[in-house]
């Protein structure tokens, strides 16, 4: 009986020695750093980031990322400024507006999506062009307002020639259907909703018809990636890992569009087929040719800031280069 007792003790000792301790387990699985993103589940430009979240690319870099659905770009900047999120992909007009206000909470460092032709102005039946809309109500906001002004310029008009209505994108279809506005300028997929709300209307033009497109070959106001300035200054290596995860998401999106659509469809509450069709109207940009791509967009940022200032949209003209920081981005 004594021998049996000692054998039991010996076996228990061996098992304890073989089992990993809690300390060892903790060391094997380091705690992830929480860095959330403010984005929108109504815009296809977010696809590579959604993909990177669901494929675990951020976790590979030691980062735990959750997508906080915040529809308005200005609200996304506010979330970043407050510290609620660490980065965002948003319309650059909102970023420039905050630059003009002196908001020093963020840097811009990349453009990962562009989609010329996905933003346009749709008029109710009876309006063949912008000249017919003189004195009428036209709704737009953020980047779509830039597209609207470009199309007005083509017609020899300015915003003063219409009754401009600053309306959130999600409210435009209803306003057009009720006749509260005569035309609406918005981006996809909301543009499809606007068209359905006023059947028999007319597409007055898209961002590809504007002077801005002729100069830069981009949307009127393409998305821009912004990141917490504090994060970059205090933890540049971590910021670089975040950028690497984003670029990996872009690379996979471009290489495997079908699987990407199936992976991210749940964010949009649409079928993979619908998501894939929408993705085909977009271009996604990662590490490939990144320096030249960023030079183009850095120039467009200052051009757009000048336009906003000249047209009384912002109170001062910011030097947008002071908000650009790519020092932490992994070199291609």
Secondary structure by P-SEA (a helix, b strand, c coil): caaaaaaaaaaaaaaaaacccaaaaaaaccbbbbbbbbbbcccccaaaaaaaaaacccccccbbbbbcccccaaaaaaaaaacccccccccaaaaaaaaaaccccccccccccccccccccccccccccccccccccccccaaaaaaaaaaaaaacccccccccccccccaaaaaaaaccccbbbbcaaaaaaaaaacccccccccccccccccccccccccbbbbccaaaaaccaaaaaaaaaaaaaaaaaaaacaaaaaaaccccccccaaaaaaaaaabbbbcccaaaaaaaaaaaaaaaaaaaaaaaccccccccccccccccccccc
